[in-house]
């Protein structure tokens, strides 16, 4: 019996995780990505493995997803994770006013925290602002974005998934009823338009998911692309992730990566998703806010500024108030277009869970009854991805 055929559009975190889960369940998977792996938002993240504490007060669904998946990723792909932990620090009375809600929120979301006095916090992180009032240890971490994606892609390869990079979707192949039966794509290596037929297509195009879905007809996805600017500095001034103890805001996180740190992020809206400039005033804001947490940034060389756009679910509120959870859309149910599923929202930390829920829906639609095993099986080394690709091309 032939395997069911699935096409995954997008090879960011969500796309590679979906490809792995589907392939592991016995589906023949083809991934189409218009650039290299993690070409979009996923390749421009600061690499924070969320504990969920950031969302524990006002977005508890996301917080619980983060802490649960934080622990899963530590287990299945430890080779790309630095389990260095994090601190939330209070610098003024406004921060302290958030303290009780933070403690209660973390308890509600089963996030382990420990309060430290200033001396204890400064012993752990000597470069912190010495005026800090209190601090909380949280189970944050950091990860290598490219290696995280490559690990999942390598595991997908092993189960037969094929990755077609630099291949941009041009249109859907529809039947006479308007249902999706495949994809037309431009192979940039040959400048040829090719067709692939499939039993189902999964749209995992991130902030471009709305544009991709619209190719299938009058589909309006509730996605609000929300860019943010981050600034990297050329010295590792902290060993842990440093967060401001307050409502999520601009420039309230510092993430250590290798020999540098990244301060982020801002939040605004944009229309042209293929060109979003890095604004000087936002770079300055990251510098100013970062110096509040770690004053030594003031004397540290800027390494670079960059931008990423979050594919947030639009609930009619501003970017900072939008939930960080995710949603899987069956377009047969929402738009009467069968053969197309969209997964969007979420975070890098929840990529595996997003893929699990998407694969559950795909299997249901295909009449398959295969359980998910990705929370238990170790992910392969990222190095295997290139080996698999070379063999495939050869």
N, C-alpha and C positions, 0 to 999 in steps of 0.2 A: 504494500500500500504506500502510495506517495505521501511524503510529508506535506502538511499545509504550508503555504508560502506567505511570508509576511515581509513587508517593506517598512523599514524604520527611517523616517526623515529627520536627520540631525544626529551628529556624533559628539554632542556635548555630554555632560554627566548623565543626564536623563536618557539620552539616546543609547549610549553604550550600555547602561544598566538594563534598559529594556531589551536590547539585543541579546545580552547575556541571559536574562531570565527566559525569554522566549526560546532561544536556542537550547538552553538547558532542559526545557520542557518538551523538546522534540519537534520544534517548528523550524523550517528552513528560513533563515533570516538574511535579508540583504539590507545593508545600511547605506544610505545616500547622504553625503555631506558635501556642501559646496566649497569647502576649504579643507585644511588639515584637521586632524582631531582637535577637539576643544577650540574651534575657530572663533566662537562667539563669546558669550558671557562667561562660560565655564573656564576659558583660558585667561580670564582677567579678574578672577576672584583673588581675595587676599589669603585664601587657604585656611579659613577658620573652621575647625571642627566644633560646632556649636554644642554646648551643654544644654541649651534651652533656657538658661537663666535670663537671657536678654528678653525673652518673650513670656516669662513666667507670670507676670502681673496682668497683662492685657491681651495675650494671645496664647492661652494655655494649651489649645489643641496643637499648635505649632511647637510649643515648648516640650510637650510630651513626646511628640514625634522625634524631636531633635535628641533628647536624652536617650530614648530607646535606640535610635539608629546610631548615635555616637558609640554606644557600647557594642553594637553589632559590627560596625566598621573596625573598631579596635581589634575585634576577634578575627574577622575574615581577611583583613588587609593591613596588618600592623606594619608592614614594610614601608608604607608611604606616610605613616602617621608619627608625629612627635607628640607623645602623651604628656605634654609639659604643664597642663593645667592652666588656670586663669585666675585673675583677681578682679573683683569689682571694688572700686575705691570711692569713698565719699570725701569731697573737698570742701563742702560748705553746707549750710543749713538746708538748702533746697535738696541736696543729695540725701541728707539725713532724714528728711521728711518722707523719702521713698523707702527707707530701710524696713519698716514693719511690713509694708505691702510686699516687698521683695522676699523677706523671710517666709511669709505666708504663702506667696505664690510658688516659691521653690518647694515648699513642703507639699503643696497641692499637686505638684507635677513630679513628685518623687525625685527631685534633683538634690543631691548631697551638697551641702554647703558648710563652711566653718568660718565663724567670725574671728578676725584677728585684730589686735590693737595696733597702733601705728608702729611701735617698735618691732613687732613680729613681722609686719608687712614689709618694712624697710630692710629687715634682715634678709628676707627672701629676695626683694627687689630694691637694691640700694639707690637706683636712679629715680624712684618714684618721687612725686612732689612731697617734700617733708612736712607740708601743712596738712596732709591727709588726716582725717578724723577717725575713720574706721575702714576695714576692708573685709571682703569675704572671698574665701577660696572656693572655686567652682571647677568641675571636671571638663573645662574646655580643652582644646588641643589644636594642633595645626597639621595640615597635610600638604603634600606636593600635588598641585592640581593636575599637571600633565601625567604624572605617574599613576595617580588614582584612576584617571580615565583609561590610560593604557592598560592597566591591570584588568579592569572589567572588559575591555576590548579583547585582550589576549584570551581571557576565559571564554568570551563569546566565540572567538576564532576556533578554539579547541572543540567547541560543539558545532562547528560548521558554518558559523555566521561569516558572511563576506562583507568587507568594507570597501565601498567605492568612494574614495576621497576625490575632491575637486570635481564633484558631479552635482550639478544644481538642478533641482526640480523645476520644470517649466510648466507642467500641467498634469492633471489627472486623466487617466483613461476611464471613461464612464460607459456604462451600458445604456440601453435605450430608456431605462427608468431613472437615470441620473445617479445611479449607485457607482461607487468607486471600484474599479477592477484592476487598477495598476497605475503606473506613473510614467510620464515622459520626462526625461532628464537630459541635460547638456553635459557631456563628458568633456571637460576643459582640456584634457590631455590630447584629445583627438579632434575637438571642436565638432563632434557628431552628436545629433539628437538620437537617443536610444529609448526604447520602450521596455518596461518590465511589467509583466502581469503578476497579480498576486490575489490571494484570498482575502487579505486585509492589509490596510496601510495604517501605520501609527505615526502621527504627527508629533514629533518631539523637537520642534524647531525653536523652542524657547520664546524669546521676544518676537520672533518672526512667525510664531504659530498661527496668529490671526491671519496674516497674509497668505500663508500656505493653505489654511482651511478655506479661505475665500475662493481659491481656485476650483473648489468643488461645487460652487454655487453661492446662493445667498446665505452664507454662514457668518454670523457676527459673534465671535468669541469674546467673553468678558475679561479681556486681558488689558492691563495698564502697564506698558513698559515704563520702568522707573529707573533712569540712569543714576549713577553715583560716581563721584571722583575719589580716588585714593592716591596717596603720595608715599613713596618709598624713600627711606633715609639710609645712608650708607654706613650704618653701625648698629650692631645688635645691642640696644640699650636695655632690653629686658629679656628674660628667659621665658616668661609666661605671657599669655594674652592678658592685656590690661583693658578693663572696661570701666566706664563711668557708672557709678551707682545712681541711676536716674532713668526716667523714661528714655527709650531709644531716640537718639538725636544725631546731629551732624558731628563727625570727628570725635566720636566717643569710644572708639576701639583702637588699640595698638596691637598689631599681630607680628610676632617675631618670625622671620623666615631666613634660614641659613645665617648669613652674616649681616643681615639688615633688619629693619622693621618697616611696617606699612601702617600708616594712619588712615583711617576711613570712618565713615564715608559720608557723602552728601546724598540728597534725595531730591530729584526734580523730574519733570515730565518732558518728553521729546517726541517729535513726530517723525523725523527722518532717522530711522534706526541704523542705517548704514553709515551715517556720519554724525557723530555727536562730539563736538569739540570739548577739550578740557579747558575750563574757564579759569583764568588767573585768579579771580576773586575766590573761587572755591579751593584752589591750591593754597592760597594764603589762609583761608579759614581752617584747612586741615593742619597747617603749621601752627596757627594760634591755639587751636583746641588741643592738638597733640602736646604742645608745651605746657598746657595746664596739667596734664597727667604726668609727663616726664619732661621737666624743664631743660634737660641736657639736649633735647632736640634743637634748641635754639642755636647750638654750636655744632650741629651735625650737617654734613653735606647732603643735599637733596640728590637722590639717585635717579628719580624719575616720577612723573605723574601719569596716571592712566585712568580709564573710565570703563565701567561695565554697566549693563542695563539689566535690571531684574524683571522677569516676566511675572508680575504680581497679578493676583485675581482681583478684578475691579468690583468693589462693593459700593462705589459711589463716594468714597472718602479719599482723603489725601494720602500720599505715598507712605508716610510714616505710620498711618493708621491702618493700612491694608494688611490683611492677614498674610503670614508667611507659609501657610499650609498650601496644599495642592488640590487639584481636581482632575479627574479623568472624564472626558466627554465622549459618550457614544453618540455619534451624529445621526444614527438611525433613530434614536429616542428624541434628540433635541432638534433635528433639522430634516428628518426623513431622508437622510442620505446614508445608505448602508455601505459597509466596507471601509469606513474611516473612523478612527479613534484619535482623539487629541489628549495629550497629557501636558499640563502646564502648572505654573506656580512652583512652590516648594523651594528647597535649598540643596546645596551640594551634600550636606549632611544627611538629607533624607532621600538621596537618589535611589538607593536600593529599595526602600519602601515604596516609592513612587513607581518603580518598575514592577514590583510585585503586584500592586493593585491594578496596574495597566495590563499585565500578563494574565491576571485573573479574569479580567473583562474579555480580553482577546480569546482566551480558552473557552470561556462561556459562549461567546459568539460562534466559535468554530465547533462547538459540541465536544470539546476535549475535557477530560477530568484528570489533570495532572497537577499534583501539589507543588507549591514553591519550595525550593530547597536552598535558596541563595543566602539565607541567614545563617546557614550551618557550614557551607562548603567554602574552604579557603580560596581566595582569589589568587590567580597565578601571578608570577613576576611580570612587571611591566615590560621587561626585556623580551618576553615571549611574543609580544605583539608584532614586532618587526620581523622576527623569525617566521611567524605565520604568514605575514604579508608577503615576504620574499618568496616563500614556497608557493603561495597562491599565484603570484605573478609569473613565476617560473613555470 
